[in-house]
Amino acid sequence: GKWAVRHFKALLKALEYGYHSRQMGLLYTRPNTAKDTNVLTSYADSGFSSPRSQGCRCIMLNGAAISFTSKRHTTTDDSTTAAELTEQYLCACDAEGLRNLMAEVGLHQERPTIIYQDNQPAIHISMNRGALSKKTRAMDMRVLTVRNKIEDGKVIPIFLKTSLMVADIGTKALDRSTFEFLRDLLCGYAAKSS
């Protein structure tokens, strides 16, 4: 496609937002307890759409993001659970890579990295407590990979309600207050105000 007036309006809004938020950055803070210092946590979410779902994952350390990815899946997901499992798999791979990097610099992760998700069936399937349905059966290699990472103590999926899902910011357009709330969680400003 060609550029239209609506594209220029969107660009102007993006530039306006960039100008007004230019003083913001990432704010890392020391957690309240020593056992939570330098501990990775992650969020994975997907907005199911056809033909390709939009997925988002972020990994946080000491209150703010150190890794953030939002893009369309390269595979076709035919259900919300399949889309969430795809993003959980991608997040687990990112988390394992960062765990290895942190181990090289002496910051070993003693506990599995939490992957927060807002889809219970995806969590049940990856925890081996739910059978693969006909729609998710084709995903078995990715699901098995995540199950292996869970069994090896590298990651653990945990349910988190959608209103607190930081990765939701990268899956769809949000209203202003929701966007600002999730942005502040992502950038570490929410910890500062609490």
Backbone bond lengths (Angstrom), bond angles and torsions (degrees), N, CA, C in turn:
res aa  C-N    CA-C-N  psi(-1)  N-CA   C-N-CA  omega(-1)  CA-C   N-CA-C  phi
1 G - - - 1.288 - - 1.488 124.31 -
2 K 1.310 108.87 156.17 1.462 118.89 178.30 1.524 109.95 -89.25
3 W 1.313 114.19 158.22 1.461 120.22 176.76 1.523 109.44 -72.99
4 A 1.322 115.71 138.72 1.458 121.98 177.40 1.526 108.62 -126.85
5 V 1.327 116.43 176.08 1.468 121.36 -178.96 1.525 110.52 -58.58
6 R 1.334 117.45 -38.94 1.472 120.11 -178.89 1.529 111.37 -63.66
7 H 1.336 117.59 -32.55 1.458 120.13 177.61 1.527 110.66 -67.50
8 F 1.318 116.83 -41.42 1.458 120.71 178.66 1.535 111.38 -66.73
9 K 1.326 116.46 -36.63 1.470 119.84 176.82 1.526 110.50 -64.06
10 A 1.321 116.42 -42.03 1.465 120.40 178.10 1.529 110.64 -64.55
11 L 1.319 116.48 -40.69 1.464 120.94 177.80 1.515 110.94 -62.61
12 L 1.337 117.27 -43.62 1.469 120.56 178.87 1.525 111.03 -62.46
13 K 1.341 117.04 -39.35 1.476 120.26 177.75 1.531 110.50 -64.31
14 A 1.326 116.90 -40.77 1.466 120.70 178.90 1.528 110.48 -64.37
15 L 1.320 116.95 -43.06 1.472 120.39 178.22 1.526 111.35 -65.79
16 E 1.327 116.24 -38.85 1.469 120.45 177.97 1.527 110.24 -63.46
17 Y 1.329 116.79 -44.27 1.467 120.37 178.26 1.531 110.19 -62.22
18 G 1.315 116.65 -44.05 1.457 120.67 178.86 1.514 112.42 -59.31
19 Y 1.327 117.03 -39.57 1.465 121.06 179.70 1.524 110.99 -67.40
20 H 1.334 116.21 -45.95 1.468 119.99 -176.29 1.529 113.43 -74.09
21 S 1.321 117.57 -19.24 1.470 119.98 -179.90 1.533 111.74 -109.98
22 R 1.325 117.15 18.63 1.469 120.96 -174.18 1.529 113.28 -64.93
23 Q 1.317 118.54 -19.81 1.462 121.12 179.54 1.529 112.28 -85.07
24 M 1.323 116.61 -9.60 1.465 120.22 -179.31 1.522 110.39 -82.90
25 G 1.290 115.49 153.09 1.454 122.08 175.64 1.513 108.11 -154.73
26 L 1.296 116.42 -150.31 1.462 121.70 176.17 1.512 108.53 -103.10
27 L 1.319 116.13 132.70 1.458 121.52 -177.20 1.529 108.94 -117.93
28 Y 1.316 116.24 105.11 1.460 121.45 179.50 1.519 108.64 -92.31
29 T 1.328 116.54 136.04 1.459 121.58 -179.14 1.518 109.78 -132.50
30 R 1.315 114.99 154.80 1.462 119.85 176.75 1.527 108.89 -77.81
31 P 1.336 116.96 126.78 1.477 119.68 177.38 1.528 111.45 -61.47
32 N 1.328 115.82 162.98 1.464 121.73 -177.24 1.522 113.09 -64.57
33 T 1.332 117.52 -30.33 1.457 120.41 -178.96 1.526 110.38 -117.98
34 A 1.311 116.14 148.46 1.466 121.02 -178.65 1.526 111.77 -63.74
35 K 1.343 116.76 -31.90 1.462 119.08 -178.28 1.530 112.45 -69.12
36 D 1.335 118.37 -16.66 1.464 122.11 178.62 1.525 113.01 -98.08
37 T 1.343 117.38 -2.01 1.458 121.39 179.28 1.531 109.77 -75.49
38 N 1.321 116.41 134.53 1.468 123.65 179.29 1.529 113.09 59.03
39 V 1.328 116.52 35.13 1.462 122.27 178.28 1.524 108.57 -107.35
40 L 1.318 116.26 126.08 1.457 121.61 179.14 1.523 111.19 -74.15
41 T 1.324 116.84 137.67 1.461 122.57 168.02 1.527 106.56 -133.40
42 S 1.311 116.44 152.36 1.456 118.39 -176.63 1.522 111.16 -139.53
43 Y 1.324 114.27 160.87 1.455 123.39 -179.76 1.518 108.14 -131.86
44 A 1.318 116.96 135.23 1.463 121.31 178.10 1.524 108.52 -134.58
45 D 1.331 115.67 130.16 1.454 120.23 179.62 1.517 108.54 -147.24
46 S 1.310 115.09 155.21 1.455 120.03 179.31 1.517 109.54 -143.00
47 G 1.316 115.73 137.96 1.456 121.26 173.19 1.511 107.95 -99.47
48 F 1.312 117.40 111.09 1.458 121.55 -176.21 1.517 110.42 -69.46
49 S 1.324 116.35 126.83 1.463 121.78 175.68 1.527 108.27 -153.76
50 S 1.308 115.09 162.33 1.453 120.19 -178.50 1.528 109.23 -109.69
51 P 1.305 121.35 140.24 1.461 127.17 2.95 1.530 112.99 -86.94
52 R 1.328 118.22 -17.48 1.465 120.55 -178.82 1.525 110.26 -123.67
53 S 1.319 116.70 132.33 1.458 121.03 178.15 1.520 110.21 -80.03
54 Q 1.328 115.36 151.09 1.463 121.26 176.66 1.518 107.50 -95.93
55 G 1.318 116.87 121.86 1.454 121.23 -179.31 1.515 111.50 -114.47
56 C 1.310 115.36 153.57 1.460 121.01 177.40 1.521 108.67 -143.27
57 R 1.310 115.81 138.93 1.459 121.22 175.85 1.517 108.22 -143.55
58 C 1.312 115.02 144.69 1.463 119.07 175.92 1.520 108.63 -143.29
59 I 1.310 114.07 148.82 1.459 120.79 178.28 1.520 106.78 -119.82
60 M 1.317 114.91 131.52 1.457 122.26 -175.09 1.529 110.11 -113.46
61 L 1.322 113.59 151.44 1.458 120.88 176.22 1.511 107.46 -147.04
62 N 1.317 117.45 125.81 1.466 122.87 178.48 1.522 112.62 52.88
63 G 1.335 116.31 44.29 1.449 121.25 169.98 1.509 118.02 94.12
64 A 1.329 118.93 -7.49 1.463 119.97 -179.26 1.529 110.10 -145.06
65 A 1.319 115.75 166.90 1.461 121.66 -175.43 1.524 111.85 -73.26
66 I 1.331 115.74 140.56 1.466 121.25 169.81 1.527 110.55 -115.90
67 S 1.346 115.99 -13.12 1.462 121.45 178.20 1.523 107.82 -148.99
68 F 1.338 116.76 133.77 1.455 120.97 -179.74 1.519 108.42 -146.05
69 T 1.318 116.81 126.59 1.462 121.96 179.41 1.518 108.77 -136.01
70 S 1.334 115.86 130.45 1.459 121.58 174.67 1.515 107.75 -136.89
71 K 1.328 115.63 114.25 1.466 119.39 178.74 1.514 111.37 -160.88
72 R 1.307 114.38 166.82 1.461 119.85 178.15 1.521 109.66 -72.71
73 H 1.330 115.44 144.69 1.459 120.27 177.32 1.525 109.91 -68.58
74 T 1.314 115.73 149.14 1.458 119.93 177.89 1.527 111.21 -85.74
75 T 1.321 116.39 -9.65 1.459 121.42 177.99 1.523 109.68 -108.65
76 T 1.308 116.46 162.26 1.460 121.20 177.32 1.521 108.64 -94.01
77 D 1.316 115.62 119.45 1.464 120.76 177.82 1.517 107.70 -99.44
78 D 1.345 116.76 134.83 1.454 118.83 -177.29 1.524 113.62 -108.24
79 S 1.332 116.58 12.45 1.456 120.38 174.56 1.530 108.60 -158.86
80 T 1.313 115.45 163.46 1.465 120.61 178.08 1.522 110.18 -61.67
81 T 1.322 116.84 -42.59 1.465 120.55 -179.75 1.525 110.94 -62.96
82 A 1.322 117.48 -41.48 1.463 120.63 178.63 1.526 110.55 -62.96
83 A 1.323 117.36 -40.95 1.464 121.12 178.11 1.530 110.88 -64.42
84 E 1.323 116.87 -41.38 1.473 121.01 179.23 1.534 110.79 -67.29
85 L 1.342 116.97 -38.62 1.464 120.15 177.43 1.526 111.29 -64.89
86 T 1.336 116.93 -38.28 1.465 120.78 177.30 1.525 110.05 -60.50
87 E 1.319 116.24 -46.66 1.470 119.59 -178.48 1.529 110.96 -69.52
88 Q 1.326 117.76 -34.76 1.461 121.07 176.67 1.529 110.00 -62.72
89 Y 1.317 116.80 -42.34 1.465 121.42 177.88 1.537 110.63 -61.19
90 L 1.332 117.03 -48.02 1.468 120.75 -179.67 1.527 111.08 -62.76
91 C 1.326 116.68 -39.56 1.467 121.09 178.79 1.533 110.82 -66.70
92 A 1.331 117.04 -40.60 1.467 120.81 178.48 1.524 110.98 -61.68
93 C 1.330 117.22 -39.17 1.472 120.76 177.52 1.530 110.88 -65.72
94 D 1.345 116.79 -43.28 1.470 120.59 176.98 1.525 110.88 -61.14
95 A 1.332 115.63 -44.57 1.464 120.32 -178.52 1.525 111.20 -62.81
96 E 1.324 116.89 -41.75 1.468 119.69 179.42 1.530 110.81 -63.15
97 G 1.329 116.48 -41.07 1.462 119.74 177.94 1.519 112.12 -61.92
98 L 1.326 117.42 -43.00 1.472 120.53 178.58 1.524 112.10 -70.41
99 R 1.331 116.97 -34.31 1.473 119.68 175.42 1.536 110.27 -61.88
100 N 1.342 116.52 -42.08 1.463 120.44 178.56 1.526 110.88 -64.43
101 L 1.327 116.80 -42.25 1.463 120.96 178.48 1.526 111.07 -62.53
102 M 1.320 116.19 -44.27 1.468 119.95 179.57 1.522 111.55 -65.07
103 A 1.323 117.45 -36.90 1.471 120.59 177.62 1.530 110.33 -63.00
104 E 1.337 117.18 -36.79 1.469 120.77 179.45 1.518 112.26 -64.80
105 V 1.325 118.05 -29.38 1.469 120.56 179.64 1.527 111.85 -98.85
106 G 1.336 116.95 11.32 1.456 121.04 174.28 1.515 115.72 88.39
107 L 1.317 118.11 12.47 1.466 121.51 178.71 1.529 109.58 -108.35
108 H 1.333 115.80 65.53 1.467 121.82 -177.48 1.521 110.52 -62.15
109 Q 1.310 115.69 138.31 1.461 121.73 176.97 1.528 107.69 -90.09
110 E 1.315 115.97 112.21 1.466 120.92 -176.38 1.528 112.09 -75.71
111 R 1.327 116.90 -30.07 1.461 121.86 -177.57 1.528 109.75 -113.46
112 P 1.331 116.81 161.58 1.471 118.90 174.98 1.529 110.49 -61.88
113 T 1.316 116.65 146.93 1.455 121.34 176.43 1.526 108.73 -75.96
114 I 1.311 116.31 125.34 1.462 121.33 179.55 1.523 109.25 -73.23
115 I 1.321 115.49 133.49 1.465 121.81 170.61 1.521 106.13 -112.67
116 Y 1.324 116.61 103.91 1.461 120.25 177.97 1.518 109.52 -75.45
117 Q 1.341 115.39 132.91 1.458 122.16 177.45 1.516 108.93 -138.74
118 D 1.336 116.33 153.82 1.463 120.22 179.27 1.529 112.07 -109.89
119 N 1.324 117.13 24.01 1.466 121.65 -179.49 1.529 108.90 -127.24
120 Q 1.336 115.54 105.36 1.469 120.85 -177.34 1.534 113.70 -61.07
121 P 1.350 120.04 -43.88 1.468 118.69 179.84 1.531 113.06 -60.12
122 A 1.325 117.95 -37.49 1.467 120.52 178.40 1.523 110.61 -64.21
123 I 1.314 116.68 -38.72 1.474 120.85 178.16 1.523 109.73 -66.74
124 H 1.341 117.23 -45.22 1.472 120.55 -179.40 1.526 111.28 -61.80
125 I 1.327 117.50 -41.69 1.461 120.38 -179.82 1.522 110.67 -65.41
126 S 1.335 117.37 -44.96 1.463 119.21 -178.05 1.528 112.44 -70.04
127 M 1.316 116.81 -26.88 1.468 120.66 177.86 1.526 111.24 -85.38
128 N 1.347 116.58 5.83 1.459 123.18 177.92 1.523 111.96 66.43
129 R 1.333 116.29 27.40 1.452 119.90 177.71 1.523 111.16 -107.47
130 G 1.322 116.50 3.75 1.459 120.09 179.22 1.511 109.29 -139.54
131 A 1.289 116.46 134.42 1.457 120.03 179.18 1.523 109.38 -72.82
132 L 1.318 115.12 153.39 1.455 119.68 176.80 1.526 108.87 -74.24
133 S 1.317 115.60 127.85 1.465 119.77 177.09 1.518 108.77 -78.60
134 K 1.311 116.08 174.91 1.467 119.45 178.46 1.516 110.95 -59.12
135 K 1.337 116.99 -35.33 1.459 120.31 -178.24 1.526 112.43 -72.91
136 T 1.319 118.15 -31.24 1.470 120.37 -176.34 1.521 113.08 -101.72
137 R 1.314 117.82 -1.53 1.459 120.75 -177.62 1.523 112.32 -61.37
138 A 1.315 117.41 -33.59 1.466 121.41 -179.09 1.521 111.72 -67.87
139 M 1.319 117.49 -13.42 1.456 121.39 -178.14 1.529 112.30 -92.38
140 D 1.306 117.96 9.80 1.453 119.58 -169.12 1.525 114.74 -56.09
141 M 1.318 120.28 -34.67 1.471 120.45 -179.24 1.523 111.42 -65.89
142 R 1.328 116.87 -42.70 1.461 119.93 178.01 1.525 110.48 -67.48
143 V 1.336 116.08 -41.56 1.461 120.07 178.82 1.524 110.24 -63.45
144 L 1.321 117.53 -43.34 1.462 120.89 179.03 1.526 111.26 -63.75
145 T 1.314 116.99 -36.62 1.466 120.48 177.21 1.521 110.41 -62.22
146 V 1.335 116.66 -45.48 1.471 120.21 178.74 1.521 110.01 -65.17
147 R 1.334 117.39 -42.15 1.474 120.19 178.28 1.529 110.61 -59.01
148 N 1.330 117.13 -40.56 1.464 120.15 178.23 1.527 111.15 -63.84
149 K 1.328 117.40 -40.66 1.462 120.76 178.90 1.536 110.79 -65.67
150 I 1.338 116.14 -34.43 1.463 120.41 176.95 1.527 109.61 -68.16
151 E 1.333 116.95 -46.54 1.468 120.91 179.66 1.515 112.07 -63.19
152 D 1.339 116.99 -32.46 1.469 121.21 178.55 1.522 112.70 -79.64
153 G 1.321 117.81 -1.40 1.460 121.40 178.02 1.521 113.44 75.32
154 K 1.327 117.75 24.93 1.469 120.62 -179.70 1.518 112.11 -91.63
155 V 1.324 117.55 -39.12 1.462 122.11 179.58 1.520 109.86 -137.57
156 I 1.328 115.74 161.97 1.459 121.99 174.78 1.529 108.09 -149.52
157 P 1.344 117.90 123.25 1.462 118.89 177.67 1.524 111.09 -80.77
158 I 1.319 115.94 136.42 1.462 122.77 -179.34 1.526 107.95 -131.02
159 F 1.333 116.56 139.31 1.461 120.58 179.46 1.524 110.31 -75.31
160 L 1.328 115.00 138.85 1.460 122.66 175.41 1.514 107.39 -139.43
161 K 1.328 117.35 133.11 1.462 118.58 -178.14 1.523 110.97 -63.36
162 T 1.303 115.40 149.80 1.457 122.70 -173.21 1.522 112.79 -57.44
163 S 1.323 118.33 -34.24 1.469 120.81 -177.75 1.527 112.66 -63.60
164 L 1.336 117.88 -19.98 1.464 121.61 178.82 1.525 113.06 -108.34
165 M 1.335 116.58 6.36 1.460 121.42 -176.44 1.528 110.67 -76.81
166 V 1.324 116.12 100.96 1.467 122.31 -177.66 1.523 111.18 -58.28
167 A 1.318 117.87 -37.96 1.463 121.45 -177.19 1.526 112.60 -68.42
168 D 1.331 117.97 -11.52 1.459 121.36 177.26 1.531 111.28 -60.92
169 I 1.312 116.51 -23.76 1.466 121.43 -178.23 1.530 112.02 -64.28
170 G 1.309 116.76 -23.34 1.458 120.29 -178.21 1.512 115.30 -104.80
171 T 1.338 117.86 10.41 1.458 119.56 -176.80 1.523 113.90 -110.22
172 K 1.331 117.45 -19.73 1.475 119.66 -177.36 1.524 109.66 -164.16
173 A 1.318 115.27 168.24 1.466 120.84 174.90 1.528 108.37 -72.46
174 L 1.326 116.13 136.39 1.460 121.60 -177.57 1.519 110.32 -120.62
175 D 1.339 115.90 157.73 1.460 118.47 173.64 1.532 108.49 -70.20
176 R 1.303 116.62 163.83 1.462 121.89 -171.78 1.531 113.40 -58.41
177 S 1.331 117.20 -47.34 1.467 119.11 -175.89 1.530 111.20 -66.66
178 T 1.333 117.96 -40.37 1.471 120.75 177.61 1.523 110.56 -64.79
179 F 1.340 116.14 -44.04 1.467 120.23 178.56 1.527 110.94 -58.64
180 E 1.325 117.42 -47.99 1.467 120.67 -177.82 1.528 111.57 -65.22
181 F 1.334 116.91 -38.46 1.465 120.74 177.85 1.529 110.94 -62.15
182 L 1.350 116.50 -48.67 1.467 120.13 -179.12 1.527 111.37 -69.09
183 R 1.329 117.47 -36.80 1.468 121.31 176.97 1.529 110.07 -60.15
184 D 1.329 116.51 -43.47 1.461 119.97 179.82 1.525 111.88 -65.87
185 L 1.333 117.10 -37.28 1.473 120.12 174.47 1.521 110.66 -63.23
186 L 1.321 116.02 -44.96 1.465 122.34 -177.96 1.521 112.67 -63.97
187 C 1.311 116.19 -40.71 1.470 121.35 -174.45 1.526 113.87 -90.34
188 G 1.319 117.98 -5.43 1.463 120.85 176.70 1.512 115.02 93.84
189 Y 1.321 118.69 4.80 1.474 120.92 -179.68 1.507 112.58 -79.60
190 A 1.321 118.04 -22.74 1.459 120.51 179.72 1.530 110.36 -66.87
191 A 1.328 117.21 -36.22 1.477 121.67 179.20 1.516 110.29 -67.16
192 K 1.324 116.73 -33.95 1.456 121.63 -178.97 1.522 111.56 -67.32
193 S 1.348 116.88 -37.79 1.455 120.51 -176.15 1.519 112.83 -81.96
194 S 1.338 117.74 -16.73 1.479 118.92 -177.94 1.503 112.41 -88.72
